[in-house]
């Protein structure tokens, strides 16, 4: 299975893969809350 995934990743351009992933969470209702949680956690370190 890993070899098949590696082959698929090599066959795709990085631009194509990025564009496919870019919209993956667009319809996720929890994205805003997740983003807020991440930013709050980052504030503790900076």
N, C-alpha and C positions, 0 to 999 in steps of 0.2 A: 504494500500500500504506500509506504514512504517513497519508494522509487517512482511510483506513478505520480504522486504529488510533486516530487522534485522535477520530473519530466514536464509536467504541466506548467509549473512555475517558470521553467527555463524557456518554454515555448511561447509564453506570454511576454509582451513588452512590459516594462515596469510602468509605463504610462497607462496601459490598459488595465493592469492590476489595480493601480491606484484609483482610477476612475470607477472601477467596479466596487471598490471598498468605500469610496467617498460617500456614497449614498446609502450605505448599508443600514445606518441607524437613523435615517431621516424621519421615519415614521414611528420611531420608538418614543413612547410617551414619558419614559423615565429618563431620557437624555438630559433634560434641563436640570433635574434634581442631581443626577450623577455629576454633571459639570460643576454645579454649585458645591457639591461635596469635595470634589477634587481641588477647586480653587481655595476652599477653606483650609484644606489640609496643607496646601502649598504655602499659605500665609504663615503657618507656624514655623516654616523653615527659612523664610526670607524676610 
